[in-house]
Amino acid sequence: MTLAEERAIIGALSPSRAGDFMTCPLLYRFRVIDQLPERPSPAAVRGTLVHAVLERLYDLPAEGRTVAAAQGLLEPQWERLLAAEPEYAGLFEGDEERDAWLAQAKGMLERYFTLEDPQRLEPAEREMYVEAVLDSGLLLRGYIDRLDVAPTGEVRVVDYKTGSAPGRDFEAKALFQMKFYALALWRLKGEVPRMLQLMYLGNGEIIRYVPDEADLRATERKVEALWAAIERALRTREWRARRSRLCDWCDHQARCPEFGGTPPPVPDRQPGLSSRAPRRAATDEL
């Protein structure tokens, strides 16, 4: 039985969708309630591609995990993504633009090798789906890029980011995602991860954080407060738009009141709870 079948679940939340609601409740509504389609962006799809390569890099024997080997995985993984999502072919106006995009991905992979030596690592888990239920009945779920376990049993949670490291004002938002994963692992396994590590392949920076129980209890309170706010919006059918710099990349400006648009009527749909692991979207990768 899945967790959702074993006990009464009041709802489900992932770090990405929690981030959507914190950024803009209307964006959460469009993605989760309305389930409106969004155009894949070159940056998000490049993130998916780089993540796929780094996941498969560790299928190779340790001595074979080289820059050249990682870059050699790019084309096969790009072809695999294209076969699964043919619309990705429309991201580029021509071969020159696509080749420049692939060259940027190659640069990110090369930069990864300046941050750590994959020949000295044997991850315990890669692209790990995790779910845990809080005492409130809220289901936390998401995908962890990599889980490292030391011989002493200490756990490190690693997340790859294909953007650049955020400024101090946005660092807390980036760490929230990692604390979310740490909370899920703690509630699932009863052990606080020793280290949370964000690796920014856009500019070659690493952010490390050592959580403790107080951190994770505070994260749990924040997550449950977010869910209470989502439930309130579901009851009132009021999903407030919140303007920010991220609006420049939003697909929904034409229907957003902040840009003179009118949202469609709210559908009679609740946030879904599937017994299957949700598919990881390109929008989760940055």
C-alpha positions as CSV (number, residue, x, y, z in Angstrom):
1,M,0.0,0.0,0.0
2,T,1.1,3.5,-0.6
3,L,1.3,6.1,2.1
4,A,-1.8,7.8,0.6
5,E,-3.7,4.5,1.1
6,E,-2.5,3.7,4.6
7,R,-3.8,6.8,6.3
8,A,-6.1,9.7,5.7
9,I,-4.4,12.3,3.5
10,I,-5.6,15.9,3.6
11,G,-3.5,17.0,0.6
12,A,-0.1,16.7,-1.1
13,L,2.6,19.2,-1.6
14,S,6.0,19.2,-3.4
15,P,8.8,21.8,-3.1
16,S,8.1,23.1,-6.5
17,R,4.4,23.6,-6.0
18,A,5.0,25.1,-2.5
19,G,7.4,27.5,-4.2
20,D,4.7,28.3,-6.8
21,F,2.3,29.3,-4.1
22,M,4.8,31.4,-2.2
23,T,5.7,33.1,-5.4
24,C,2.2,33.7,-6.6
25,P,-1.0,31.9,-5.5
26,L,-2.5,32.5,-8.9
27,L,0.4,30.7,-10.5
28,Y,-0.2,27.7,-8.2
29,R,-3.9,27.8,-9.3
30,F,-3.1,27.8,-13.0
31,R,-0.6,24.9,-12.6
32,V,-2.4,22.7,-10.1
33,I,-6.1,23.5,-10.2
34,D,-6.6,24.6,-13.9
35,Q,-3.7,22.5,-15.1
36,L,-3.0,24.9,-17.9
37,P,-0.4,23.9,-20.4
38,E,2.9,25.9,-20.4
39,R,5.5,26.2,-23.2
40,P,8.8,24.5,-22.3
41,S,11.6,27.0,-22.0
42,P,15.1,26.3,-23.3
43,A,16.5,26.9,-19.8
44,A,14.2,24.5,-18.1
45,V,14.7,21.8,-20.8
46,R,18.5,22.2,-20.5
47,G,18.1,21.7,-16.8
48,T,16.3,18.4,-17.5
49,L,19.0,17.4,-19.9
50,V,21.9,18.1,-17.6
51,H,20.2,16.3,-14.7
52,A,19.6,13.3,-16.9
53,V,23.3,13.2,-17.8
54,L,24.5,13.6,-14.2
55,E,22.1,10.8,-13.1
56,R,23.5,8.4,-15.8
57,L,27.1,9.4,-15.3
58,Y,27.1,7.3,-12.1
59,D,26.1,4.2,-14.1
60,L,29.7,4.3,-15.5
61,P,32.6,2.7,-13.6
62,A,34.4,5.2,-11.4
63,E,37.4,5.5,-13.7
64,G,35.1,6.2,-16.6
65,R,33.4,9.3,-15.0
66,T,35.3,11.9,-17.0
67,V,34.3,15.3,-18.5
68,A,34.5,13.7,-22.0
69,A,32.3,10.8,-20.9
70,A,29.7,13.2,-19.4
71,Q,29.7,15.4,-22.5
72,G,29.4,12.3,-24.6
73,L,26.1,11.5,-22.9
74,L,24.5,14.7,-24.0
75,E,23.5,13.8,-27.5
76,P,22.0,10.4,-26.6
77,Q,20.1,12.0,-23.7
78,W,18.8,14.8,-25.9
79,E,17.6,12.3,-28.4
80,R,15.8,10.4,-25.6
81,L,14.1,13.5,-24.4
82,L,13.1,14.4,-27.9
83,A,11.5,11.0,-28.4
84,A,9.5,11.4,-25.2
85,E,8.6,15.1,-25.8
86,P,8.6,15.8,-29.5
87,E,7.6,19.4,-28.9
88,Y,11.1,20.1,-27.6
89,A,12.2,20.2,-31.3
90,G,10.3,23.5,-31.6
91,L,12.5,25.2,-29.0
92,F,15.0,26.4,-31.6
93,E,14.8,28.2,-34.8
94,G,17.7,26.3,-36.4
95,D,20.6,24.0,-35.8
96,E,22.9,26.9,-34.9
97,E,20.7,28.0,-32.0
98,R,20.4,24.4,-30.8
99,D,24.1,23.8,-31.0
100,A,24.7,26.9,-28.9
101,W,22.2,25.6,-26.4
102,L,24.0,22.3,-26.3
103,A,27.3,24.0,-25.9
104,Q,26.0,25.8,-22.8
105,A,25.0,22.4,-21.4
106,K,28.5,21.0,-22.1
107,G,30.0,24.0,-20.2
108,M,27.8,23.2,-17.2
109,L,28.9,19.6,-17.2
110,E,32.6,20.7,-17.4
111,R,31.9,23.1,-14.5
112,Y,30.4,20.2,-12.4
113,F,33.8,18.5,-12.4
114,T,35.4,21.6,-10.8
115,L,33.0,21.2,-7.9
116,E,33.6,17.6,-7.0
117,D,35.2,14.4,-8.3
118,P,32.6,11.9,-9.3
119,Q,35.3,9.2,-9.4
120,R,35.4,9.3,-5.6
121,L,31.7,9.1,-5.1
122,E,29.2,6.3,-5.0
123,P,25.8,7.8,-4.5
124,A,23.3,5.7,-2.5
125,E,20.4,7.1,-4.5
126,R,19.9,9.1,-7.7
127,E,16.6,10.8,-8.8
128,M,15.1,9.4,-5.7
129,Y,11.3,9.8,-5.3
130,V,10.4,10.3,-1.6
131,E,7.1,10.8,0.2
132,A,6.2,11.2,3.8
133,V,3.1,12.0,5.7
134,L,3.1,14.6,8.5
135,D,1.0,14.1,11.6
136,S,-1.5,16.6,10.1
137,G,-2.1,14.2,7.2
138,L,-0.3,16.4,4.7
139,L,1.7,14.3,2.2
140,L,5.1,15.7,1.3
141,R,6.6,14.4,-2.0
142,G,9.3,15.2,-4.4
143,Y,12.5,14.0,-6.3
144,I,15.9,14.3,-4.7
145,D,18.7,14.5,-7.3
146,R,21.2,12.6,-5.2
147,L,21.6,11.0,-1.8
148,D,25.0,10.3,-0.4
149,V,25.5,8.0,2.6
150,A,28.9,8.0,4.4
151,P,30.3,4.8,5.8
152,T,29.4,6.2,9.2
153,G,25.7,6.4,8.1
154,E,25.6,10.2,7.8
155,V,23.3,11.4,4.9
156,R,24.0,14.3,2.5
157,V,21.2,15.5,0.2
158,V,22.5,17.0,-3.0
159,D,20.6,19.1,-5.6
160,Y,21.9,20.2,-8.9
161,K,20.9,23.7,-10.2
162,T,21.6,24.8,-13.7
163,G,21.2,28.4,-12.9
164,S,23.5,30.7,-11.0
165,A,23.6,30.9,-7.2
166,P,21.1,33.3,-5.8
167,G,21.9,36.5,-4.0
168,R,21.5,36.6,-0.2
169,D,17.9,37.8,-0.5
170,F,16.9,34.7,-2.4
171,E,19.2,32.1,-0.7
172,A,16.6,31.3,1.9
173,K,14.1,30.4,-0.8
174,A,16.6,28.0,-2.4
175,L,17.3,26.4,1.0
176,F,13.6,26.0,1.7
177,Q,13.5,23.3,-1.0
178,M,16.3,21.4,0.6
179,K,14.8,21.7,4.1
180,F,11.6,20.4,2.6
181,Y,13.4,17.3,1.4
182,A,15.2,17.0,4.7
183,L,11.9,17.2,6.6
184,A,10.4,14.4,4.4
185,L,13.5,12.2,5.0
186,W,13.4,12.9,8.7
187,R,9.7,12.0,9.0
188,L,10.3,8.9,6.8
189,K,13.5,7.6,8.4
190,G,13.7,9.3,11.7
191,E,17.1,10.8,11.1
192,V,18.0,14.4,10.3
193,P,20.3,14.6,7.2
194,R,23.8,15.7,8.1
195,M,24.3,18.1,5.1
196,L,22.2,19.8,2.5
197,Q,24.1,20.8,-0.6
198,L,23.0,22.9,-3.6
199,M,25.4,22.8,-6.6
200,Y,25.0,25.7,-9.0
201,L,26.3,24.7,-12.4
202,G,25.6,28.1,-13.9
203,N,28.4,29.8,-12.1
204,G,30.2,27.0,-10.2
205,E,29.1,27.8,-6.6
206,I,28.0,25.5,-3.8
207,I,25.7,26.3,-0.9
208,R,26.0,24.0,2.0
209,Y,23.7,23.9,5.1
210,V,23.7,21.8,8.2
211,P,20.1,21.4,9.5
212,D,19.0,20.4,12.9
213,E,15.6,19.3,14.4
214,A,14.7,22.9,15.2
215,D,15.2,23.8,11.6
216,L,13.0,21.0,10.4
217,R,10.3,21.6,12.9
218,A,10.2,25.2,11.7
219,T,10.0,24.0,8.1
220,E,7.1,21.7,9.1
221,R,5.2,24.6,10.6
222,K,5.9,26.7,7.4
223,V,4.7,23.9,5.1
224,E,1.5,23.3,7.1
225,A,0.8,27.1,7.1
226,L,1.2,27.1,3.3
227,W,-1.2,24.2,3.1
228,A,-3.7,26.0,5.3
229,A,-3.4,29.1,3.0
230,I,-4.0,26.8,-0.1
231,E,-7.1,25.3,1.6
232,R,-8.4,28.8,2.4
233,A,-8.0,29.7,-1.3
234,L,-9.8,26.6,-2.3
235,R,-12.7,27.4,-0.1
236,T,-13.0,31.1,-1.0
237,R,-11.9,30.5,-4.7
238,E,-9.7,33.5,-4.4
239,W,-6.2,33.1,-5.8
240,R,-4.3,36.4,-5.5
241,A,-1.8,37.4,-8.2
242,R,1.6,38.5,-6.8
243,R,3.7,40.5,-9.1
244,S,7.5,39.9,-9.0
245,R,10.5,39.8,-11.3
246,L,9.6,36.2,-12.1
247,C,6.5,37.5,-14.0
248,D,8.8,38.1,-17.0
249,W,9.1,34.4,-17.5
250,C,5.4,33.5,-16.8
251,D,3.3,31.9,-19.6
252,H,0.1,33.3,-18.1
253,Q,0.4,37.0,-18.4
254,A,-2.5,37.2,-20.8
255,R,-4.9,35.9,-18.2
256,C,-3.3,37.6,-15.2
257,P,-5.0,40.7,-13.7
258,E,-1.6,42.2,-12.9
259,F,-1.2,42.5,-16.7
260,G,-4.7,43.5,-17.6
261,G,-5.9,39.9,-18.1
262,T,-8.9,38.0,-16.7
263,P,-8.5,34.5,-15.2
264,P,-10.9,31.9,-16.5
265,P,-13.6,30.6,-14.0
266,V,-12.1,28.4,-11.3
267,P,-12.7,24.8,-12.2
268,D,-14.3,22.4,-9.7
269,R,-11.1,20.5,-9.1
270,Q,-9.1,19.8,-6.0
271,P,-5.3,19.3,-6.0
272,G,-5.0,15.7,-7.2
273,L,-3.7,12.8,-5.1
274,S,-2.4,10.0,-7.3
275,S,-1.2,6.7,-6.0
276,R,1.6,6.9,-8.6
277,A,4.7,9.1,-8.3
278,P,4.0,12.4,-10.1
279,R,6.0,13.0,-13.3
280,R,8.9,15.4,-12.8
281,A,8.4,18.4,-15.0
282,A,11.0,20.5,-16.7
283,T,9.9,23.4,-14.6
284,D,11.2,21.6,-11.5
285,E,14.8,21.5,-12.8
286,L,16.1,25.0,-12.5
